[in-house]
Amino acid sequence: MERVSSQICKTGDIGIYDNLFGGKMLAWLDEAGGTFAASVCCTPNMITLKMDEVVFKSPVKVNNHIRIYGAVKHMGTSSLTIRLEARRFDFSSHSEEMVCSTTMTFVRIDESGKAIPINQDIRKQYTHLQQ
């Protein structure tokens, strides 16, 4: 997996029990996933189709540094499915702990919002992947 985003949990990101608000993490995942999908497909015209189940495995507190990693799982004609992991990074030990993970699907669209094929040369690079 490659690192696609980094975030710092700020006071305004906190919900109840002094933990990161779950919706904030979902927004971070969506933004990181969309950016990664656009980068892989060489187009800014990628939209979120689906986010699979997200299980929060450990809390995030104020000042925690979060790194989001992504990997291509499947490439379709007009869609891209990626695996995302959010990990808390500890600066003192340089270790990471899984916070949550999910699978997301993005679709390439035209100016009117209709699905269009991802460039064939890009798709060929991922023909070996199974869904």
VEXGU-876282 format. One record per residue: residue number from 1; x, y, z of N, C-alpha, C in turn. Coordinates in nm, 3 decimals. Layout:
@k->NUM | n_east->X | n_north->Y | n_up->Z | ca_east->X | ca_north->Y | ca_up->Z | c_east->X | c_north->Y | c_up->Z .
...
//
This chain:
@k->1 | n_east->0.086 | n_north->-0.118 | n_up->0.000 | ca_east->0.000 | ca_north->0.000 | ca_up->0.000 | c_east->0.089 | c_north->0.124 | c_up->0.000 .
@k->2 | n_east->0.039 | n_north->0.228 | n_up->-0.063 | ca_east->0.114 | ca_north->0.353 | ca_up->-0.064 | c_east->0.041 | c_north->0.459 | c_up->0.016 .
@k->3 | n_east->0.117 | n_north->0.545 | n_up->0.080 | ca_east->0.055 | ca_north->0.652 | ca_up->0.157 | c_east->-0.005 | c_north->0.753 | c_up->0.061 .
@k->4 | n_east->-0.132 | n_north->0.788 | n_up->0.084 | ca_east->-0.201 | ca_north->0.880 | ca_up->-0.005 | c_east->-0.246 | c_north->1.008 | c_up->0.064 .
@k->5 | n_east->-0.241 | n_north->1.010 | n_up->0.198 | ca_east->-0.287 | ca_north->1.127 | ca_up->0.270 | c_east->-0.237 | c_north->1.123 | c_up->0.414 .
@k->6 | n_east->-0.228 | n_north->1.240 | n_up->0.474 | ca_east->-0.196 | ca_north->1.253 | ca_up->0.617 | c_east->-0.288 | c_north->1.358 | c_up->0.677 .
@k->7 | n_east->-0.326 | n_north->1.336 | n_up->0.801 | ca_east->-0.413 | ca_north->1.429 | ca_up->0.872 | c_east->-0.366 | c_north->1.441 | c_up->1.016 .
@k->8 | n_east->-0.393 | n_north->1.555 | n_up->1.077 | ca_east->-0.371 | ca_north->1.574 | ca_up->1.220 | c_east->-0.507 | c_north->1.595 | c_up->1.284 .
@k->9 | n_east->-0.537 | n_north->1.518 | n_up->1.388 | ca_east->-0.664 | ca_north->1.533 | ca_up->1.459 | c_east->-0.658 | c_north->1.660 | c_up->1.545 .
@k->10 | n_east->-0.750 | n_north->1.751 | n_up->1.519 | ca_east->-0.755 | ca_north->1.879 | ca_up->1.590 | c_east->-0.874 | c_north->1.881 | c_up->1.687 .
@k->11 | n_east->-0.873 | n_north->1.976 | n_up->1.774 | ca_east->-0.979 | ca_north->1.989 | ca_up->1.874 | c_east->-1.117 | c_north->1.992 | c_up->1.810 .
@k->12 | n_east->-1.131 | n_north->2.061 | n_up->1.697 | ca_east->-1.260 | ca_north->2.071 | ca_up->1.629 | c_east->-1.306 | c_north->1.941 | c_up->1.564 .
@k->13 | n_east->-1.218 | n_north->1.841 | n_up->1.557 | ca_east->-1.251 | ca_north->1.711 | ca_up->1.498 | c_east->-1.305 | c_north->1.611 | c_up->1.600 .
@k->14 | n_east->-1.308 | n_north->1.653 | n_up->1.727 | ca_east->-1.341 | ca_north->1.561 | ca_up->1.836 | c_east->-1.492 | c_north->1.556 | c_up->1.860 .
@k->15 | n_east->-1.541 | n_north->1.434 | n_up->1.883 | ca_east->-1.681 | ca_north->1.412 | ca_up->1.919 | c_east->-1.690 | c_north->1.376 | c_up->2.066 .
@k->16 | n_east->-1.783 | n_north->1.288 | n_up->2.097 | ca_east->-1.801 | ca_north->1.248 | ca_up->2.237 | c_east->-1.686 | c_north->1.158 | c_up->2.282 .
@k->17 | n_east->-1.666 | n_north->1.150 | n_up->2.412 | ca_east->-1.561 | ca_north->1.069 | ca_up->2.475 | c_east->-1.421 | c_north->1.111 | c_up->2.431 .
@k->18 | n_east->-1.407 | n_north->1.235 | n_up->2.384 | ca_east->-1.278 | ca_north->1.290 | ca_up->2.343 | c_east->-1.211 | c_north->1.209 | c_up->2.233 .
@k->19 | n_east->-1.290 | n_north->1.147 | n_up->2.147 | ca_east->-1.238 | ca_north->1.073 | ca_up->2.032 | c_east->-1.273 | c_north->1.146 | c_up->1.903 .
@k->20 | n_east->-1.196 | n_north->1.118 | n_up->1.797 | ca_east->-1.226 | ca_north->1.172 | ca_up->1.666 | c_east->-1.369 | c_north->1.137 | c_up->1.627 .
@k->21 | n_east->-1.443 | n_north->1.234 | n_up->1.578 | ca_east->-1.579 | ca_north->1.211 | ca_up->1.529 | c_east->-1.571 | c_north->1.118 | c_up->1.409 .
@k->22 | n_east->-1.648 | n_north->1.009 | n_up->1.410 | ca_east->-1.642 | ca_north->0.909 | ca_up->1.303 | c_east->-1.669 | c_north->0.967 | c_up->1.165 .
@k->23 | n_east->-1.760 | n_north->1.062 | n_up->1.157 | ca_east->-1.791 | ca_north->1.124 | ca_up->1.028 | c_east->-1.672 | c_north->1.200 | c_up->0.971 .
@k->24 | n_east->-1.589 | n_north->1.254 | n_up->1.057 | ca_east->-1.468 | ca_north->1.323 | ca_up->1.011 | c_east->-1.373 | c_north->1.224 | c_up->0.947 .
@k->25 | n_east->-1.357 | n_north->1.106 | n_up->1.009 | ca_east->-1.271 | ca_north->1.002 | ca_up->0.951 | c_east->-1.326 | c_north->0.957 | c_up->0.816 .
@k->26 | n_east->-1.458 | n_north->0.941 | n_up->0.806 | ca_east->-1.517 | ca_north->0.901 | ca_up->0.679 | c_east->-1.489 | c_north->1.005 | c_up->0.571 .
@k->27 | n_east->-1.496 | n_north->1.133 | n_up->0.607 | ca_east->-1.465 | ca_north->1.239 | ca_up->0.511 | c_east->-1.318 | c_north->1.232 | c_up->0.468 .
@k->28 | n_east->-1.229 | n_north->1.207 | n_up->0.565 | ca_east->-1.086 | ca_north->1.193 | ca_up->0.531 | c_east->-1.064 | c_north->1.076 | c_up->0.436 .
@k->29 | n_east->-1.131 | n_north->0.964 | n_up->0.463 | ca_east->-1.117 | ca_north->0.846 | ca_up->0.376 | c_east->-1.170 | c_north->0.875 | c_up->0.236 .
@k->30 | n_east->-1.284 | n_north->0.942 | n_up->0.228 | ca_east->-1.343 | ca_north->0.974 | ca_up->0.098 | c_east->-1.252 | c_north->1.066 | c_up->0.018 .
@k->31 | n_east->-1.199 | n_north->1.168 | n_up->0.083 | ca_east->-1.110 | ca_north->1.262 | ca_up->0.015 | c_east->-0.981 | c_north->1.192 | c_up->-0.031 .
@k->32 | n_east->-0.921 | n_north->1.113 | n_up->0.058 | ca_east->-0.798 | ca_north->1.042 | ca_up->0.023 | c_east->-0.824 | c_north->0.941 | c_up->-0.088 .
@k->33 | n_east->-0.937 | n_north->0.870 | n_up->-0.079 | ca_east->-0.971 | ca_north->0.772 | ca_up->-0.181 | c_east->-0.995 | c_north->0.836 | c_up->-0.316 .
@k->34 | n_east->-1.066 | n_north->0.948 | n_up->-0.316 | ca_east->-1.093 | ca_north->1.019 | ca_up->-0.442 | c_east->-0.965 | c_north->1.071 | c_up->-0.505 .
@k->35 | n_east->-0.876 | n_north->1.123 | n_up->-0.424 | ca_east->-0.748 | ca_north->1.173 | ca_up->-0.474 | c_east->-0.665 | c_north->1.059 | c_up->-0.531 .
@k->36 | n_east->-0.663 | n_north->0.947 | n_up->-0.459 | ca_east->-0.588 | ca_north->0.829 | ca_up->-0.505 | c_east->-0.648 | c_north->0.775 | c_up->-0.635 .
@k->37 | n_east->-0.780 | n_north->0.765 | n_up->-0.641 | ca_east->-0.847 | ca_north->0.715 | ca_up->-0.762 | c_east->-0.817 | c_north->0.805 | c_up->-0.881 .
@k->38 | n_east->-0.821 | n_north->0.935 | n_up->-0.861 | ca_east->-0.792 | ca_north->1.030 | ca_up->-0.969 | c_east->-0.648 | c_north->1.015 | c_up->-1.016 .
@k->39 | n_east->-0.558 | n_north->0.994 | n_up->-0.922 | ca_east->-0.417 | ca_north->0.977 | ca_up->-0.956 | c_east->-0.394 | c_north->0.849 | c_up->-1.037 .
@k->40 | n_east->-0.453 | n_north->0.738 | n_up->-0.992 | ca_east->-0.439 | ca_north->0.610 | ca_up->-1.062 | c_east->-0.497 | c_north->0.619 | c_up->-1.203 .
@k->41 | n_east->-0.613 | n_north->0.681 | n_up->-1.216 | ca_east->-0.683 | ca_north->0.685 | ca_up->-1.344 | c_east->-0.647 | c_north->0.805 | c_up->-1.431 .
@k->42 | n_east->-0.557 | n_north->0.889 | n_up->-1.381 | ca_east->-0.509 | ca_north->1.007 | ca_up->-1.457 | c_east->-0.623 | c_north->1.098 | c_up->-1.502 .
@k->43 | n_east->-0.719 | n_north->1.120 | n_up->-1.414 | ca_east->-0.829 | ca_north->1.210 | ca_up->-1.443 | c_east->-0.887 | c_north->1.263 | c_up->-1.311 .
@k->44 | n_east->-0.928 | n_north->1.390 | n_up->-1.308 | ca_east->-0.992 | ca_north->1.440 | ca_up->-1.186 | c_east->-1.140 | c_north->1.402 | c_up->-1.178 .
@k->45 | n_east->-1.193 | n_north->1.340 | n_up->-1.283 | ca_east->-1.337 | ca_north->1.312 | ca_up->-1.291 | c_east->-1.375 | c_north->1.176 | c_up->-1.233 .
@k->46 | n_east->-1.338 | n_north->1.154 | n_up->-1.108 | ca_east->-1.372 | ca_north->1.030 | ca_up->-1.038 | c_east->-1.466 | c_north->1.066 | c_up->-0.923 .
@k->47 | n_east->-1.577 | n_north->0.993 | n_up->-0.912 | ca_east->-1.671 | ca_north->1.018 | ca_up->-0.803 | c_east->-1.690 | c_north->0.892 | c_up->-0.720 .
@k->48 | n_east->-1.727 | n_north->0.911 | n_up->-0.595 | ca_east->-1.750 | ca_north->0.799 | ca_up->-0.504 | c_east->-1.880 | c_north->0.729 | c_up->-0.541 .
@k->49 | n_east->-1.871 | n_north->0.599 | n_up->-0.563 | ca_east->-1.990 | ca_north->0.517 | ca_up->-0.586 | c_east->-2.031 | c_north->0.448 | c_up->-0.457 .
@k->50 | n_east->-1.931 | n_north->0.393 | n_up->-0.386 | ca_east->-1.965 | ca_north->0.310 | ca_up->-0.271 | c_east->-1.849 | c_north->0.305 | c_up->-0.172 .
@k->51 | n_east->-1.884 | n_north->0.306 | n_up->-0.044 | ca_east->-1.788 | ca_north->0.280 | ca_up->0.063 | c_east->-1.840 | c_north->0.160 | c_up->0.140 .
@k->52 | n_east->-1.758 | n_north->0.057 | n_up->0.150 | ca_east->-1.799 | ca_north->-0.062 | ca_up->0.225 | c_east->-1.790 | c_north->-0.036 | c_up->0.375 .
@k->53 | n_east->-1.821 | n_north->-0.137 | n_up->0.451 | ca_east->-1.820 | ca_north->-0.127 | ca_up->0.597 | c_east->-1.688 | c_north->-0.071 | c_up->0.649 .
@k->54 | n_east->-1.699 | n_north->0.016 | n_up->0.747 | ca_east->-1.583 | ca_north->0.071 | ca_up->0.816 | c_east->-1.595 | c_north->0.031 | c_up->0.963 .
@k->55 | n_east->-1.494 | n_north->-0.039 | n_up->1.014 | ca_east->-1.492 | ca_north->-0.077 | ca_up->1.154 | c_east->-1.380 | c_north->0.002 | c_up->1.221 .
@k->56 | n_east->-1.416 | n_north->0.079 | n_up->1.323 | ca_east->-1.318 | ca_north->0.159 | ca_up->1.397 | c_east->-1.254 | c_north->0.070 | c_up->1.503 .
@k->57 | n_east->-1.126 | n_north->0.042 | n_up->1.486 | ca_east->-1.056 | ca_north->-0.054 | ca_up->1.572 | c_east->-0.985 | c_north->0.011 | c_up->1.689 .
@k->58 | n_east->-0.949 | n_north->0.138 | n_up->1.677 | ca_east->-0.884 | ca_north->0.207 | ca_up->1.787 | c_east->-0.916 | c_north->0.356 | c_up->1.778 .
@k->59 | n_east->-0.918 | n_north->0.424 | n_up->1.893 | ca_east->-0.957 | ca_north->0.565 | ca_up->1.894 | c_east->-0.848 | c_north->0.656 | c_up->1.841 .
@k->60 | n_east->-0.890 | n_north->0.774 | n_up->1.800 | ca_east->-0.799 | ca_north->0.880 | ca_up->1.758 | c_east->-0.825 | c_north->0.998 | c_up->1.852 .
@k->61 | n_east->-0.717 | n_north->1.053 | n_up->1.906 | ca_east->-0.725 | ca_north->1.164 | ca_up->2.001 | c_east->-0.666 | c_north->1.291 | c_up->1.940 .
@k->62 | n_east->-0.687 | n_north->1.402 | n_up->2.006 | ca_east->-0.632 | ca_north->1.530 | ca_up->1.962 | c_east->-0.481 | c_north->1.517 | c_up->1.946 .
@k->63 | n_east->-0.429 | n_north->1.572 | n_up->1.840 | ca_east->-0.287 | ca_north->1.574 | ca_up->1.803 | c_east->-0.235 | c_north->1.442 | c_up->1.747 .
@k->64 | n_east->-0.320 | n_north->1.340 | n_up->1.736 | ca_east->-0.274 | ca_north->1.216 | ca_up->1.671 | c_east->-0.254 | c_north->1.244 | c_up->1.522 .
@k->65 | n_east->-0.149 | n_north->1.186 | n_up->1.470 | ca_east->-0.116 | ca_north->1.197 | ca_up->1.328 | c_east->-0.172 | c_north->1.073 | c_up->1.258 .
@k->66 | n_east->-0.256 | n_north->1.092 | n_up->1.158 | ca_east->-0.320 | ca_north->0.981 | ca_up->1.087 | c_east->-0.264 | c_north->0.975 | c_up->0.946 .
@k->67 | n_east->-0.222 | n_north->0.855 | n_up->0.907 | ca_east->-0.175 | ca_north->0.831 | ca_up->0.772 | c_east->-0.275 | c_north->0.739 | c_up->0.703 .
@k->68 | n_east->-0.313 | n_north->0.774 | n_up->0.582 | ca_east->-0.408 | ca_north->0.693 | ca_up->0.506 | c_east->-0.334 | c_north->0.632 | c_up->0.387 .
@k->69 | n_east->-0.346 | n_north->0.501 | n_up->0.374 | ca_east->-0.280 | ca_north->0.426 | ca_up->0.270 | c_east->-0.383 | c_north->0.367 | c_up->0.174 .
@k->70 | n_east->-0.345 | n_north->0.352 | n_up->0.048 | ca_east->-0.436 | ca_north->0.297 | ca_up->-0.051 | c_east->-0.368 | c_north->0.199 | c_up->-0.143 .
@k->71 | n_east->-0.447 | n_north->0.108 | n_up->-0.197 | ca_east->-0.400 | ca_north->0.012 | ca_up->-0.297 | c_east->-0.516 | c_north->-0.022 | c_up->-0.388 .
@k->72 | n_east->-0.486 | n_north->-0.042 | n_up->-0.516 | ca_east->-0.588 | ca_north->-0.080 | ca_up->-0.613 | c_east->-0.624 | c_north->-0.226 | c_up->-0.590 .
@k->73 | n_east->-0.753 | n_north->-0.251 | n_up->-0.579 | ca_east->-0.803 | ca_north->-0.387 | ca_up->-0.560 | c_east->-0.861 | c_north->-0.444 | c_up->-0.690 .
@k->74 | n_east->-0.930 | n_north->-0.357 | n_up->-0.766 | ca_east->-0.993 | ca_north->-0.402 | ca_up->-0.891 | c_east->-1.012 | c_north->-0.282 | c_up->-0.984 .
@k->75 | n_east->-0.990 | n_north->-0.306 | n_up->-1.113 | ca_east->-1.013 | ca_north->-0.203 | ca_up->-1.214 | c_east->-1.116 | c_north->-0.257 | c_up->-1.311 .
@k->76 | n_east->-1.229 | n_north->-0.187 | n_up->-1.322 | ca_east->-1.331 | ca_north->-0.224 | ca_up->-1.419 | c_east->-1.323 | c_north->-0.134 | c_up->-1.540 .
@k->77 | n_east->-1.425 | n_north->-0.137 | n_up->-1.623 | ca_east->-1.425 | ca_north->-0.054 | ca_up->-1.743 | c_east->-1.432 | c_north->0.094 | c_up->-1.707 .
@k->78 | n_east->-1.522 | n_north->0.130 | n_up->-1.617 | ca_east->-1.535 | ca_north->0.270 | ca_up->-1.577 | c_east->-1.518 | c_north->0.289 | c_up->-1.426 .
@k->79 | n_east->-1.491 | n_north->0.181 | n_up->-1.353 | ca_east->-1.482 | ca_north->0.191 | ca_up->-1.207 | c_east->-1.347 | c_north->0.141 | c_up->-1.155 .
@k->80 | n_east->-1.316 | n_north->0.187 | n_up->-1.037 | ca_east->-1.193 | ca_north->0.150 | ca_up->-0.969 | c_east->-1.229 | c_north->0.119 | c_up->-0.824 .
@k->81 | n_east->-1.189 | n_north->0.003 | n_up->-0.775 | ca_east->-1.210 | ca_north->-0.033 | ca_up->-0.636 | c_east->-1.076 | c_north->-0.033 | c_up->-0.566 .
@k->82 | n_east->-1.071 | n_north->0.038 | n_up->-0.453 | ca_east->-0.946 | ca_north->0.049 | ca_up->-0.379 | c_east->-0.965 | c_north->0.006 | c_up->-0.234 .
@k->83 | n_east->-0.857 | n_north->-0.034 | n_up->-0.173 | ca_east->-0.853 | ca_north->-0.066 | ca_up->-0.030 | c_east->-0.787 | c_north->0.051 | c_up->0.038 .
@k->84 | n_east->-0.847 | n_north->0.100 | n_up->0.146 | ca_east->-0.790 | ca_north->0.210 | ca_up->0.223 | c_east->-0.770 | c_north->0.167 | c_up->0.368 .
@k->85 | n_east->-0.660 | n_north->0.212 | n_up->0.427 | ca_east->-0.633 | ca_north->0.190 | ca_up->0.569 | c_east->-0.593 | c_north->0.322 | c_up->0.632 .
@k->86 | n_east->-0.652 | n_north->0.353 | n_up->0.746 | ca_east->-0.611 | ca_north->0.470 | ca_up->0.825 | c_east->-0.532 | c_north->0.417 | c_up->0.943 .
@k->87 | n_east->-0.413 | n_north->0.471 | n_up->0.963 | ca_east->-0.324 | ca_north->0.426 | ca_up->1.071 | c_east->-0.276 | c_north->0.546 | c_up->1.152 .
@k->88 | n_east->-0.275 | n_north->0.528 | n_up->1.284 | ca_east->-0.222 | ca_north->0.631 | ca_up->1.373 | c_east->-0.070 | c_north->0.614 | c_up->1.377 .
@k->89 | n_east->0.002 | n_north->0.723 | n_up->1.355 | ca_east->0.148 | ca_north->0.720 | ca_up->1.352 | c_east->0.203 | c_north->0.775 | c_up->1.483 .
@k->90 | n_east->0.295 | n_north->0.700 | n_up->1.544 | ca_east->0.360 | ca_north->0.742 | ca_up->1.668 | c_east->0.500 | c_north->0.795 | c_up->1.633 .
@k->91 | n_east->0.521 | n_north->0.924 | n_up->1.652 | ca_east->0.648 | ca_north->0.985 | ca_up->1.615 | c_east->0.765 | c_north->0.933 | c_up->1.698 .
@k->92 | n_east->0.742 | n_north->0.901 | n_up->1.824 | ca_east->0.853 | ca_north->0.858 | ca_up->1.910 | c_east->0.903 | c_north->0.719 | c_up->1.874 .
@k->93 | n_east->0.814 | n_north->0.628 | n_up->1.839 | ca_east->0.855 | ca_north->0.490 | ca_up->1.807 | c_east->0.856 | c_north->0.462 | c_up->1.656 .
@k->94 | n_east->0.803 | n_north->0.556 | n_up->1.578 | ca_east->0.789 | ca_north->0.540 | ca_up->1.433 | c_east->0.704 | c_north->0.417 | c_up->1.398 .
@k->95 | n_east->0.610 | n_north->0.386 | n_up->1.487 | ca_east->0.521 | ca_north->0.272 | ca_up->1.462 | c_east->0.384 | c_north->0.322 | c_up->1.421 .
@k->96 | n_east->0.307 | n_north->0.234 | n_up->1.361 | ca_east->0.171 | ca_north->0.266 | ca_up->1.318 | c_east->0.074 | c_north->0.164 | c_up->1.376 .
@k->97 | n_east->-0.045 | n_north->0.212 | n_up->1.409 | ca_east->-0.151 | ca_north->0.124 | ca_up->1.458 | c_east->-0.275 | c_north->0.147 | c_up->1.372 .
@k->98 | n_east->-0.336 | n_north->0.038 | n_up->1.328 | ca_east->-0.456 | ca_north->0.046 | ca_up->1.246 | c_east->-0.569 | c_north->0.112 | c_up->1.323 .
@k->99 | n_east->-0.631 | n_north->0.212 | n_up->1.261 | ca_east->-0.747 | ca_north->0.279 | ca_up->1.318 | c_east->-0.873 | c_north->0.222 | c_up->1.254 .
@k->100 | n_east->-0.875 | n_north->0.215 | n_up->1.121 | ca_east->-0.988 | ca_north->0.159 | ca_up->1.048 | c_east->-0.946 | c_north->0.129 | c_up->0.905 .
@k->101 | n_east->-1.028 | n_north->0.052 | n_up->0.837 | ca_east->-1.003 | ca_north->0.021 | ca_up->0.696 | c_east->-1.137 | c_north->0.005 | c_up->0.625 .
@k->102 | n_east->-1.132 | n_north->0.017 | n_up->0.494 | ca_east->-1.253 | ca_north->0.002 | ca_up->0.413 | c_east->-1.213 | c_north->-0.023 | c_up->0.269 .
@k->103 | n_east->-1.310 | n_north->-0.060 | n_up->0.191 | ca_east->-1.296 | ca_north->-0.070 | ca_up->0.046 | c_east->-1.392 | c_north->0.031 | c_up->-0.016 .
@k->104 | n_east->-1.343 | n_north->0.106 | n_up->-0.114 | ca_east->-1.426 | ca_north->0.207 | ca_up->-0.179 | c_east->-1.422 | c_north->0.187 | c_up->-0.330 .
@k->105 | n_east->-1.532 | n_north->0.220 | n_up->-0.395 | ca_east->-1.540 | ca_north->0.214 | ca_up->-0.541 | c_east->-1.568 | c_north->0.354 | c_up->-0.594 .
@k->106 | n_east->-1.491 | n_north->0.391 | n_up->-0.697 | ca_east->-1.504 | ca_north->0.520 | ca_up->-0.764 | c_east->-1.534 | c_north->0.496 | c_up->-0.911 .
@k->107 | n_east->-1.604 | n_north->0.589 | n_up->-0.973 | ca_east->-1.643 | ca_north->0.578 | ca_up->-1.113 | c_east->-1.595 | c_north->0.702 | c_up->-1.188 .
@k->108 | n_east->-1.542 | n_north->0.680 | n_up->-1.308 | ca_east->-1.502 | ca_north->0.791 | ca_up->-1.394 | c_east->-1.628 | c_north->0.843 | c_up->-1.463 .
@k->109 | n_east->-1.643 | n_north->0.975 | n_up->-1.465 | ca_east->-1.761 | ca_north->1.036 | ca_up->-1.527 | c_east->-1.720 | c_north->1.142 | c_up->-1.629 .
@k->110 | n_east->-1.815 | n_north->1.174 | n_up->-1.718 | ca_east->-1.796 | ca_north->1.285 | ca_up->-1.812 | c_east->-1.856 | c_north->1.412 | c_up->-1.751 .
@k->111 | n_east->-1.859 | n_north->1.519 | n_up->-1.828 | ca_east->-1.906 | ca_north->1.648 | ca_up->-1.778 | c_east->-2.054 | c_north->1.646 | c_up->-1.737 .
@k->112 | n_east->-2.132 | n_north->1.554 | n_up->-1.793 | ca_east->-2.274 | ca_north->1.546 | ca_up->-1.758 | c_east->-2.301 | c_north->1.446 | c_up->-1.646 .
@k->113 | n_east->-2.196 | n_north->1.385 | n_up->-1.593 | ca_east->-2.212 | ca_north->1.293 | ca_up->-1.481 | c_east->-2.235 | c_north->1.149 | c_up->-1.520 .
@k->114 | n_east->-2.222 | n_north->1.116 | n_up->-1.647 | ca_east->-2.241 | ca_north->0.978 | ca_up->-1.693 | c_east->-2.109 | c_north->0.902 | c_up->-1.689 .
@k->115 | n_east->-2.118 | n_north->0.773 | n_up->-1.652 | ca_east->-1.999 | ca_north->0.689 | ca_up->-1.646 | c_east->-1.936 | c_north->0.674 | c_up->-1.784 .
@k->116 | n_east->-1.804 | n_north->0.687 | n_up->-1.788 | ca_east->-1.730 | ca_north->0.667 | ca_up->-1.913 | c_east->-1.609 | c_north->0.578 | c_up->-1.882 .
@k->117 | n_east->-1.557 | n_north->0.510 | n_up->-1.983 | ca_east->-1.445 | ca_north->0.419 | ca_up->-1.960 | c_east->-1.318 | c_north->0.489 | c_up->-1.911 .
@k->118 | n_east->-1.249 | n_north->0.420 | n_up->-1.823 | ca_east->-1.114 | ca_north->0.460 | ca_up->-1.784 | c_east->-1.024 | c_north->0.429 | c_up->-1.902 .
@k->119 | n_east->-0.924 | n_north->0.511 | n_up->-1.925 | ca_east->-0.832 | ca_north->0.492 | ca_up->-2.035 | c_east->-0.787 | c_north->0.346 | c_up->-2.045 .
@k->120 | n_east->-0.795 | n_north->0.291 | n_up->-2.165 | ca_east->-0.765 | ca_north->0.149 | ca_up->-2.187 | c_east->-0.621 | c_north->0.114 | c_up->-2.148 .
@k->121 | n_east->-0.525 | n_north->0.202 | n_up->-2.173 | ca_east->-0.387 | ca_north->0.175 | ca_up->-2.136 | c_east->-0.371 | c_north->0.163 | c_up->-1.985 .
@k->122 | n_east->-0.446 | n_north->0.242 | n_up->-1.911 | ca_east->-0.444 | ca_north->0.233 | ca_up->-1.764 | c_east->-0.509 | c_north->0.103 | c_up->-1.720 .
@k->123 | n_east->-0.622 | n_north->0.068 | n_up->-1.779 | ca_east->-0.692 | ca_north->-0.057 | ca_up->-1.742 | c_east->-0.603 | c_north->-0.178 | c_up->-1.766 .
@k->124 | n_east->-0.525 | n_north->-0.178 | n_up->-1.873 | ca_east->-0.437 | ca_north->-0.291 | ca_up->-1.905 | c_east->-0.336 | c_north->-0.316 | c_up->-1.794 .
@k->125 | n_east->-0.294 | n_north->-0.211 | n_up->-1.725 | ca_east->-0.197 | ca_north->-0.226 | ca_up->-1.617 | c_east->-0.253 | c_north->-0.305 | c_up->-1.498 .
@k->126 | n_east->-0.386 | n_north->-0.313 | n_up->-1.490 | ca_east->-0.450 | ca_north->-0.375 | ca_up->-1.374 | c_east->-0.532 | c_north->-0.499 | c_up->-1.410 .
@k->127 | n_east->-0.511 | n_north->-0.556 | n_up->-1.529 | ca_east->-0.590 | ca_north->-0.671 | ca_up->-1.572 | c_east->-0.565 | c_north->-0.794 | c_up->-1.484 .
@k->128 | n_east->-0.455 | n_north->-0.798 | n_up->-1.414 | ca_east->-0.422 | ca_north->-0.912 | ca_up->-1.329 | c_east->-0.498 | c_north->-0.915 | c_up->-1.197 .
@k->129 | n_east->-0.566 | n_north->-0.806 | n_up->-1.162 | ca_east->-0.636 | ca_north->-0.799 | ca_up->-1.034 | c_east->-0.773 | c_north->-0.864 | c_up->-1.042 .
@k->130 | n_east->-0.808 | n_north->-0.935 | n_up->-0.937 | ca_east->-0.941 | ca_north->-0.995 | ca_up->-0.923 | c_east->-1.021 | c_north->-0.910 | c_up->-0.827 .
@k->131 | n_east->-1.152 | n_north->-0.912 | n_up->-0.840 | ca_east->-1.236 | ca_north->-0.834 | ca_up->-0.748 | c_east->-1.258 | c_north->-0.907 | c_up->-0.619 .
//
